[in-house]
Structure formats: C-alpha cells, structure tokens
Amino acid sequence: MGRSAAAGGGGAGARRWLQWLGLCFWAAGAAAARGADSGEALPDSIPSAPGTLPHFIEEPDDAYIIKSNPIALRCKARPAMQIFFKCNGEWVHQNEHVSEESLDESSGLKVREVFINVTRQQVEDFHGPEDYWCQCVAWSHLGTSKSRKASVRIAYLRKNFEQDPQGREVPIEGMIVLHCRPPEGVPAAEVEWLKNEEPIDSEQDENIDTRADHNLIIRQARLSDSGNYTCMAANIVAKRRSLSATVVVYVDGSWELWSEWSVCSPECEHLRIRECTAPPPRNGGKFCEGLSQESENCTDGLCILDKKPLHEIKPQSIENASDIALYSGLGAAVVAVAVLVVGVTLYRRSQSDYGVDVIDSSALTGGFQTFNFKTVRQGNSLLLNSAMQPDLTVSRTYSGPICLQDPLDKELMTESSLFNPLSDIKVKVQSSFMVSLGVSERADYHGKNHPGTFPHGNNRSFTTMHPRNKAPYIQNLSSLPTRTELRTTGVFGHLGGRLVMPNTGVSLLIPHGAIPEENSWEIYMSINQGEPSLQSDGSEVLLSPEVTCGPPDMVVTTPFALTIPHCADVSSEHWNIHLKKRTQQGKWEEVMSVEDESTSCYCLLDPFACHVLLDSFGTYALTGEPITDCAVKQLKVAVFGCMSCNSLDYNLRVYCVDNTPCAFQEVVSDERHHGGQLLEEPKLLHFKGNTFSLQISVLDIPPFLWRIKPFTACQEVPFSRVWSSNRQPLHCAFSLERYTPTTTQLSCKICIRQLKGHEQILQVQTSILESERETITFFAQEDSTFPAQTGPKAFKIPYSIRQRICATFDTPNAKGKDWQMLAQKNSINRNLSYFATQSSPSAVILNLWEARHQHDGDLDSLACALEEIGRTHTKLSNISESQLDEADFNYSRQNGL
C-alpha cells in the first residue's frame, strides 16, 4: 500500500514536473510573441534538468534576396527543446517559425530543426547601421546556445559599367592594358574577358594577366592579339556586357640588309639599295625611316674625267673673271661705306643741333622723342622720296610721342615685336646736311622698310641717356649677359635625398635604395634659360622649362621622381599634354602622353606641376597641343617700377610670362640688376587659345599730379606673341611724368585683358622714393635654402613608418585593401599597371607622395587615407618629434651610420 502510494505519489510528482515544464515552454512562446511586438527579450535560460548545452548541427548562412523571392534561414541543434530566431536584436514571432523534431538514434538526443522566411519588404524596411541579420537561440536542460549571425541582403547588378574598355593601337611587343570596372552590384560581380566572343583563359597563356583589378594586361603584344575584346560581369542576379574594344597590333617596317655595291658608273659613283621588308609594315604600321638607296664616289676622289683628276679640274676662265669682278666690287663697297661712316661721325661731332640719331623706344615707354628734320616746300612732314629735293632753308622740329593711329600703322604695331625686349635697331632721321651730301634722301630703317615700323629685338637694359641738346629720352632696352642655365648639384648615396632648384619649382627626389650601397654619385640638375632647343611643331606649345638631370650614365634600381612646373590649366578635354626627352643627337622624341598607359615611366599632372617617375636621366620638357579653343595657359602678370635719370620721370614695366617660378625668377633677376621694384603682388591671368590678342593699359592716373604721354596709355600684343612666348620675358613699358618734384606718391591701375577672354587688374599704390617704399617679397623662403638634402631628413615620412606601410600594402588582400587602394586614396587612379611592375608598388606610391608634398608634408592627409582603408588607425601627425628622431636614429644605426 505504501509502495503503491509512493509509486502513485511519484507518478503524480512526475506529471506535475512535466506540467510545469510545459507551462515554462508556453510562457517562453508567449514571451516570444510579446517580444516580437514589444521588444521584450526572452530569458537567456530556463530551469533545466541535468544535461548538455545545445550544439548547432546547421547554422544560418548569409543569403541574398533575388528580385521578390523570399529566402529561408535554417537552424538545426541537439539536444534542443526549443529554437527561436532573433533578427536585428528582436525576437521573431512564434507563428513565423516552422519546426521539425527528431531523435538522434546514435546518441538518443532530441534534434530540432527550425526555419523562417525573410522577405524583400522586411529587408527594405530595415534601417540600421549594418546589414539585416538573423541569429538562432536554442534551449536545452542546461541552458542556451547562440548561432552565428547571418546577413540578408538584396541582390542586384546595375546595367552600366563604371568603365568600359577602350580600343587601342599598339606596336608589336608593346604592352596592352584594357581597363574594366564592372557595374556596382551585390554580391560583387565577377569579371570574365572575351576575345572575339571566346573566353580568355589567362592560366593557359602566361602572357595574359586578368588578376589586376579586373583589368586585362597583355605583357607583350603579338599579331594574334588583335581583335575585339569584351568585359563580362556577372553575379547571382544577372550578366552584363561592356562595349567591345578593338585592339590593333601593328608592325612598323624595318629595313633588310643592304644590297651589294653596284659597279662603278661612268660618273664615278656606285650605289646600293635596301627594301622595307624585314618586316614590311602591317596593320597601319609606319614605313621605314630613311632613304631606300645610297650612293658614293667609288674611286676615293681619284676618278679620271677628261684625263684629269676631279680635284684638279679648274673653273672656266669666264667664271674666274666674274668672281674677280664680284669680289672687287664688294671690296670697293666696303671701303666706301667705311669712309662714309667716318665722315658722318666727324660731322656729328662738329654739329650739336643737326642730324640726331633717335633710338625709338616710345612705343614701349611712352616717352617724348625729339626729331629734327627738314620739310620740303610742299609741306611734306618727312622726306621719304628721292625724287623730292629738300629745302635747306626751312627747318621744323617735331616733339611728341611716336604713336600710330591709322589702321595700317596699327596693324604694323600689332604684328611687330613691340612687346618683346627691344634690339639695337635704330630709326635714323637724316639731317638736311646729310641729304645735301647725297648720303640718303629718305629715312633709313634698319628693319622693315616702312615709315611706321618700330625697332624690335632682344635688348633689355634700362639705361637713361641725354643727347647733346639736353632733351631727355629713354634708350632701348639693351641686352644683358644673361645666364644660359641655372644649375645645382649634390652628392647622394644609398640613403637617397632631395635636390631642389631654389625658387624654380624644379626638384629631384632620389628614393632610399635607388643607389647601390657603398656607392655615391654627384647628381646635377639644370634649367635652360637660353633659346629653347625644343622647336614646337604646328599648334604645339612648350608648357614647361627644359630640365636636365644627370649624370646620364647613372643607373638607379628604383624610379626617381622629377618635378617640373608647367603653365597649363589642366584639363584633358582641352589639352593633349606630352612628356618629351632630348636624345644624344639633340632631337626631341616623345616619351609618353600624360593620359597614356606605360610601364617605362609615370606622369602625375597636378594643377601647377608634373611629377614624373623615371629610371634614366636626361633632358625633359612638357609640351601641349590644344584640342579646343578653350585650352588655357596660365600667365603671371606683374608690374615693376623705377626712377628715370630725369627726376620727373617714372618708368612702369608690365610683364606677362608663363606661370612657372623659373620664368618669373628670370624677370626678378633682370629687374634687380636694373634697380626695379615690384609694385604689386603678381596675379594669374587665364589666357585662352582663341587667337585673340592681349591689351595692356594704364588707368586712373591722378590728374594734376602725373601724366602719361598721349596715345601711349594702351598697348596691344598679338596672340601669337603671348601663346608662344617661351623665349624671352614678354613685357611692355610705360613712362609717366610728374608735374612737380614734390609729388612722391603714385597710384594707378594696370589693366591686362584678353579680347573675348579674362582680365586682371594690378593696383599700384607706391612711393617713388626708395626710402618710403614698402618692399614686396618675390618668393617665399621655403625652398631658398638647402638645395641638397640627403638621408632621412630629406623625406617627410619616417623610414620606420614607411617600412610598415610597404609591408602592409604590398601584400595582396582579398578585400582589395592593398597598394591599389593606397594609390586610389592618394588620387592615383590611372596607369596602375606601372606600379604592378615594381618590386614594391607601395614604396613607389609613397615616393610620388613625397614629391607632391615636398612643401607641406601633409602627413594628416596620408594618415586619413590609411584610416579610410582600415589597415591602420594611427595618425602620423600625432607622432612626437622625439619619436621621429628616435626612429631616424634607429634607422641610422641599422644602416651603419
């Protein structure tokens, strides 16, 4: 009875425990239902009997919703009495779960499998800091277990490619790089290349590489590589085709061996020929350069003609007679001219008021010139016709500015070199005495034979002269012994360094390791300041100075960076800019177009300078070919002033030069030599390639204090002189006159404007007395000292940090966080195949960064770029000076310094 009661009591207890457990599960379900609506969480565990924690046999996987089809997320665990899903931190309603229960026969444990559906609407309605995610929570007697989080994203693939491949024409054995940036999509699209609609298998052809950021690279082009190439992008949603790019591999012709010399001809010559067939040009390739045949004397000059050696044959007697007469006449003419010059000189010394040689510069200076000449009785102002005899009794003196007002004269003034530096060419107005001697009966012009032309040339001094009659006038700008080049040198070794040409914008960066250990070189750099050796062809213009770096036989193991300033307003829509190099024969050849792909060098064009990565020294320059009339050259305009020897006169000189520091430095050097002072901060003027001229005028001169000579306040420069002004600084000059010596302040405006273009105003507000004048600095001092810096101090990035960056980014990364993203974050978006060929792409990218930031050393921007990539979180700018010094000290110790 007792046992039965006990048994009955035990059975009742078991039933009550099961009822309580069921109540717990019912409460859990109800809580889950409430939690789905109210956000309340289920308890992490429920009272349980002894056992094990749930183990997940299957966890939910990441999934993509295609179009409007829902996806199913599954979970399976053992032992599990219950499983619920939690999505984005909230419990999923119990009614949305579908569960199945089974028994694991091997272990006898309960296995539960649950799945839910997630719809497109649910994902679209979710707005959170991360992707839509779901997670399983399973219960057993011992407690709970959680599965991994599975993300759910809406799959798509946009229609348009971010970059389609572009057709190319390349020489045989050249490199072909076809870029392809597939459409944006989730998941990211995989790229496949087709050639003539057939898939390309890069694993079977070592010459082809398709791994570099979806680009197709053919290392050495073959004739069989010609064809139509298409980029295919596909993911789980769709496939997309790019536009096809036609690649043509052409062959330039080459000469075959020379033929044998022919037999000697009666004319004592033999010849040989060659044909352009090794190979012949194909697919649009160029024909062979040079002549197809060659001839030469076949008797070493001993050929017998009429039984006399050729070199002994004498000219005919008639020719001898004519030559003797010619040379006799020339000799007599020289003697006559010499006697005439001596006579004129003696006469001029004996006469003070007649026959004045006038060196005309009023077109530039606005100065008054005094001309003494005789007029004929008929009233002619100038005696220009030999048929008109002068009247020796009537004399008039004309004083006034030389200014041409009629249309013919204006055209001549526009097309002459008025605004180039002037030459020694003189305009002579003959006195009546010289006319009576018969020396000349018309004005003698050493230049264009036109009464309205002005002297022009290349002289540039600003000396003031006084003629005998005390009438002051400003002489021509006579030439100075200018330097033909600027030059700087430095000795560099394995540690590398930086060579800077002060105040020119030209610099050279020698990376660490570019020179082998235990070697050192004296490296030089120079700028040509004489006549450019690069002669522009057609519409091409020189945009930079000609920069030479050497020695030419030096070999570097990693590219060096050459920075060259330019004056183009950079725009690929309006300019086609080329890098050119001078050969040993003195000819210029194109290295590359700035927009081209190349593995031999790299050009990065900034607004005011071009940074070039090179592996050979030489002479380089930038040229530009305007594509449209909207192509713009940047000009620097500045005004200088100085006192004239006449205490009442003050000279203004307005310069318009290419906006490169070296061009302006030449102006500064000349002005310092002549005592000129910069009166206003220089400004930039955008000069369009629209063929319209430039006008320079002086405005708002204070009345009753100053005056400018009539008709000289505005001067015009033809377009061609400005657009191609690479040789000498372009300027024009104005001469102002005070009414009284007590006037010491000058204020006026200089307006420089292009017809149908832009304009700039220079505001002059200065004292003409040097002691009261405020000095305006020509250049900042940041690069005027230490032209050569060697070792770690020459670089902005500490060596230890540089090593860590290279070690991190040189290694390819599945998520693309490698050197390609480092380049992208530093605004290097083209010609990445150049860096792919380097042993350390990151090091070359950092060398380019050093060249671009030599003045600011903006480590913050580099640190931000690294943080955006997510590979480092240390701001370089926060590194203390002591840390930098310690890093450099450790670096020096490692390298035995």
Secondary structure as the mmCIF struct_conf table of DSSP 4:
data_model
#
loop_
_struct_conf.conf_type_id
_struct_conf.id
_struct_conf.beg_label_comp_id
_struct_conf.beg_label_asym_id
_struct_conf.beg_label_seq_id
_struct_conf.end_label_comp_id
_struct_conf.end_label_asym_id
_struct_conf.end_label_seq_id
HELX_RH_AL_P HELX_RH_AL_P1 GLY A 2 SER A 38
HELX_LH_PP_P HELX_LH_PP_P1 GLU A 40 PRO A 43
BEND BEND1 ASP A 44 ASP A 44
BEND BEND2 PRO A 50 PRO A 50
STRN STRN1 HIS A 55 GLU A 58
HELX_LH_PP_P HELX_LH_PP_P2 PRO A 60 ASP A 62
STRN STRN2 ALA A 63 ILE A 66
TURN_TY1_P TURN_TY1_P1 LYS A 67 SER A 68
STRN STRN3 ILE A 71 ARG A 78
BEND BEND3 PRO A 79 PRO A 79
BEND BEND4 MET A 81 MET A 81
STRN STRN4 GLN A 82 CYS A 87
TURN_TY1_P TURN_TY1_P2 ASN A 88 GLY A 89
STRN STRN5 GLU A 90 TRP A 91
HELX_LH_PP_P HELX_LH_PP_P3 VAL A 92 HIS A 93
HELX_RH_3T_P HELX_RH_3T_P1 GLN A 94 GLU A 96
STRN STRN6 VAL A 98 LEU A 103
TURN_TY1_P TURN_TY1_P3 GLU A 105 SER A 107
STRN STRN7 LYS A 110 VAL A 118
HELX_RH_AL_P HELX_RH_AL_P2 ARG A 120 ASP A 125
BEND BEND5 PRO A 129 GLU A 130
STRN STRN8 TYR A 132 TRP A 139
BEND BEND6 HIS A 141 LEU A 142
STRN STRN9 THR A 144 LYS A 146
STRN STRN10 ALA A 150 LEU A 157
BEND BEND7 LYS A 159 ASN A 160
BEND BEND8 GLU A 162 GLU A 162
STRN STRN11 GLN A 163 GLN A 163
STRN STRN12 ARG A 168 PRO A 171
TURN_TY1_P TURN_TY1_P4 ILE A 172 GLU A 173
STRN STRN13 ILE A 176 LEU A 178
STRN STRN14 ARG A 181 ARG A 181
HELX_LH_PP_P HELX_LH_PP_P4 PRO A 182 GLU A 184
STRN STRN15 GLY A 185 VAL A 186
BEND BEND9 PRO A 187 PRO A 187
HELX_LH_PP_P HELX_LH_PP_P5 ALA A 188 ALA A 189
STRN STRN16 GLU A 190 LYS A 195
TURN_TY1_P TURN_TY1_P5 ASN A 196 GLU A 197
STRN STRN17 GLU A 198 PRO A 199
TURN_TY1_P TURN_TY1_P6 SER A 202 GLU A 203
BEND BEND10 GLN A 204 GLN A 204
TURN_TY1_P TURN_TY1_P7 GLU A 206 ASN A 207
STRN STRN18 ILE A 208 ASP A 209
BEND BEND11 ALA A 212 ALA A 212
TURN_TY1_P TURN_TY1_P8 ASP A 213 HIS A 214
STRN STRN19 LEU A 216 ILE A 218
BEND BEND12 ARG A 219 GLN A 220
HELX_RH_3T_P HELX_RH_3T_P2 LEU A 223 ASP A 225
STRN STRN20 GLY A 227 ALA A 234
BEND BEND13 ILE A 236 VAL A 237
STRN STRN21 LYS A 239 ARG A 241
HELX_LH_PP_P HELX_LH_PP_P6 SER A 242 SER A 244
STRN STRN22 ALA A 245 TYR A 250
STRN STRN23 VAL A 251 VAL A 251
HELX_LH_PP_P HELX_LH_PP_P7 LEU A 257 SER A 265
TURN_TY1_P TURN_TY1_P9 PRO A 266 GLU A 267
BEND BEND14 CYS A 268 CYS A 268
STRN STRN24 GLU A 269 ILE A 273
BEND BEND15 CYS A 276 CYS A 276
BEND BEND16 ALA A 278 PRO A 279
HELX_LH_PP_P HELX_LH_PP_P8 PRO A 280 PRO A 281
STRN STRN25 ARG A 282 ARG A 282
TURN_TY1_P TURN_TY1_P10 ASN A 283 GLY A 284
HELX_LH_PP_P HELX_LH_PP_P9 GLY A 285 CYS A 288
BEND BEND17 GLU A 289 GLY A 290
BEND BEND18 SER A 292 SER A 292
STRN STRN26 GLN A 293 ASN A 297
BEND BEND19 CYS A 298 THR A 299
TURN_TY1_P TURN_TY1_P11 ASP A 300 GLY A 301
STRN STRN27 ILE A 304 LEU A 305
TURN_TY1_P TURN_TY1_P12 ASP A 306 LYS A 307
STRN STRN28 LYS A 308 PRO A 309
HELX_RH_3T_P HELX_RH_3T_P3 LEU A 310 GLU A 312
HELX_LH_PP_P HELX_LH_PP_P10 ILE A 313 GLN A 316
HELX_RH_AL_P HELX_RH_AL_P3 SER A 317 SER A 350
BEND BEND20 SER A 352 GLY A 355
STRN STRN29 ASP A 357 VAL A 358
HELX_RH_AL_P HELX_RH_AL_P4 SER A 362 THR A 365
STRN STRN30 GLN A 369 LYS A 374
TURN_TY1_P TURN_TY1_P13 ARG A 377 GLN A 378
BEND BEND21 SER A 381 LEU A 382
TURN_TY1_P TURN_TY1_P14 SER A 386 ALA A 387
BEND BEND22 MET A 388 MET A 388
HELX_LH_PP_P HELX_LH_PP_P11 GLN A 389 PRO A 390
TURN_TY1_P TURN_TY1_P15 LEU A 392 THR A 393
STRN STRN31 SER A 395 GLY A 400
BEND BEND23 ASP A 406 ASP A 406
HELX_RH_AL_P HELX_RH_AL_P5 PRO A 407 GLU A 415
BEND BEND24 SER A 416 SER A 416
TURN_TY1_P TURN_TY1_P16 LEU A 418 PHE A 419
BEND BEND25 ASN A 420 ASN A 420
HELX_LH_PP_P HELX_LH_PP_P12 PRO A 421 PRO A 421
STRN STRN32 LEU A 422 LEU A 422
BEND BEND26 ASP A 424 ASP A 424
STRN STRN33 VAL A 427 LYS A 428
HELX_RH_AL_P HELX_RH_AL_P6 SER A 432 LEU A 437
TURN_TY1_P TURN_TY1_P17 GLY A 438 GLY A 438
BEND BEND27 VAL A 439 VAL A 439
BEND BEND28 GLU A 441 ARG A 442
STRN STRN34 ASP A 444 TYR A 445
BEND BEND29 HIS A 446 HIS A 450
TURN_TY1_P TURN_TY1_P18 PRO A 451 GLY A 452
BEND BEND30 GLY A 457 ASN A 458
STRN STRN35 ASN A 459 ASN A 459
STRN STRN36 THR A 464 MET A 465
TURN_TY1_P TURN_TY1_P19 ARG A 468 ASN A 469
STRN STRN37 TYR A 473 ILE A 474
HELX_LH_PP_P HELX_LH_PP_P13 GLN A 475 ASN A 476
BEND BEND31 THR A 484 THR A 484
STRN STRN38 GLU A 485 PHE A 492
TURN_TY1_P TURN_TY1_P20 HIS A 494 LEU A 495
STRN STRN39 GLY A 497 MET A 501
TURN_TY1_P TURN_TY1_P21 PRO A 502 GLY A 505
STRN STRN40 VAL A 506 ILE A 510
TURN_TY1_P TURN_TY1_P22 HIS A 512 GLY A 513
BEND BEND32 ALA A 514 ILE A 515
TURN_TY1_P TURN_TY1_P23 GLU A 517 GLU A 518
STRN STRN41 TRP A 521 ASN A 528
BEND BEND33 GLY A 530 GLU A 531
BEND BEND34 SER A 533 SER A 533
TURN_TY1_P TURN_TY1_P24 GLY A 538 SER A 539
STRN STRN42 VAL A 541 LEU A 542
BEND BEND35 SER A 544 SER A 544
STRN STRN43 VAL A 547 GLY A 550
TURN_TY1_P TURN_TY1_P25 PRO A 552 ASP A 553
BEND BEND36 THR A 557 THR A 558
STRN STRN44 PHE A 560 PRO A 565
STRN STRN45 ALA A 568 ALA A 568
TURN_TY1_P TURN_TY1_P26 SER A 572 HIS A 574
STRN STRN46 TRP A 575 ARG A 582
TURN_TY1_P TURN_TY1_P27 GLN A 584 GLN A 585
BEND BEND37 GLY A 586 GLY A 586
STRN STRN47 TRP A 588 SER A 593
TURN_TY1_P TURN_TY1_P28 VAL A 594 GLU A 595
BEND BEND38 ASP A 596 ASP A 596
BEND BEND39 THR A 599 SER A 600
STRN STRN48 TYR A 602 LEU A 605
BEND BEND40 PRO A 607 PHE A 608
STRN STRN49 ALA A 609 LEU A 614
BEND BEND41 ASP A 615 SER A 616
STRN STRN50 GLY A 618 PRO A 626
BEND BEND42 ILE A 627 THR A 628
TURN_TY1_P TURN_TY1_P29 ASP A 629 CYS A 630
STRN STRN51 VAL A 632 MET A 643
BEND BEND43 CYS A 645 ASN A 646
TURN_TY1_P TURN_TY1_P30 SER A 647 LEU A 648
STRN STRN52 ASP A 649 ASP A 658
BEND BEND44 ASN A 659 ASN A 659
HELX_RH_AL_P HELX_RH_AL_P7 PRO A 661 HIS A 673
TURN_TY1_P TURN_TY1_P31 HIS A 674 GLY A 675
STRN STRN53 GLN A 677 LEU A 678
BEND BEND45 GLU A 680 GLU A 680
STRN STRN54 LYS A 683 LYS A 688
BEND BEND46 GLY A 689 THR A 691
STRN STRN55 LEU A 694 LEU A 699
HELX_LH_PP_P HELX_LH_PP_P14 ILE A 701 PRO A 702
TURN_TY1_P TURN_TY1_P32 PRO A 703 LEU A 705
STRN STRN56 TRP A 706 ILE A 708
TURN_TY1_P TURN_TY1_P33 PRO A 710 PHE A 711
BEND BEND47 ALA A 713 ALA A 713
STRN STRN57 CYS A 714 VAL A 717
HELX_RH_AL_P HELX_RH_AL_P8 PHE A 719 TRP A 723
TURN_TY1_P TURN_TY1_P34 SER A 724 SER A 724
BEND BEND48 ARG A 727 GLN A 728
STRN STRN58 LEU A 730 ARG A 738
BEND BEND49 TYR A 739 THR A 740
TURN_TY1_P TURN_TY1_P35 PRO A 741 THR A 742
STRN STRN59 GLN A 745 GLN A 754
TURN_TY1_P TURN_TY1_P36 LEU A 755 LYS A 756
BEND BEND50 GLY A 757 GLY A 757
STRN STRN60 GLU A 759 SER A 767
BEND BEND51 ILE A 768 LEU A 769
TURN_TY1_P TURN_TY1_P37 GLU A 770 GLU A 772
HELX_LH_PP_P HELX_LH_PP_P15 ARG A 773 THR A 775
BEND BEND52 PHE A 778 PHE A 779
BEND BEND53 GLN A 781 GLN A 781
TURN_TY1_P TURN_TY1_P38 GLU A 782 ASP A 783
BEND BEND54 SER A 784 THR A 785
BEND BEND55 PRO A 787 PRO A 787
STRN STRN61 ALA A 788 THR A 790
BEND BEND56 GLY A 791 GLY A 791
HELX_RH_3T_P HELX_RH_3T_P4 PRO A 792 ALA A 794
BEND BEND57 LYS A 796 ILE A 797
HELX_RH_AL_P HELX_RH_AL_P9 TYR A 799 PHE A 809
BEND BEND58 ASP A 810 THR A 811
TURN_TY1_P TURN_TY1_P39 ALA A 814 LYS A 815
BEND BEND59 GLY A 816 GLY A 816
BEND BEND60 ASP A 818 ASP A 818
HELX_RH_AL_P HELX_RH_AL_P10 TRP A 819 LYS A 825
TURN_TY1_P TURN_TY1_P40 ASN A 826 SER A 827
BEND BEND61 ARG A 830 ARG A 830
HELX_RH_AL_P HELX_RH_AL_P11 LEU A 832 ALA A 836
TURN_TY1_P TURN_TY1_P41 THR A 837 THR A 837
BEND BEND62 GLN A 838 SER A 839
HELX_RH_AL_P HELX_RH_AL_P12 PRO A 841 ARG A 852
TURN_TY1_P TURN_TY1_P42 HIS A 853 ASP A 856
HELX_RH_AL_P HELX_RH_AL_P13 LEU A 859 ILE A 869
TURN_TY1_P TURN_TY1_P43 GLY A 870 GLY A 870
BEND BEND63 ARG A 871 ARG A 871
HELX_RH_3T_P HELX_RH_3T_P5 LEU A 876 ASN A 878
BEND BEND64 ILE A 879 ILE A 879
HELX_RH_AL_P HELX_RH_AL_P14 GLU A 881 GLN A 894
TURN_TY1_P TURN_TY1_P44 ASN A 895 GLY A 896
#
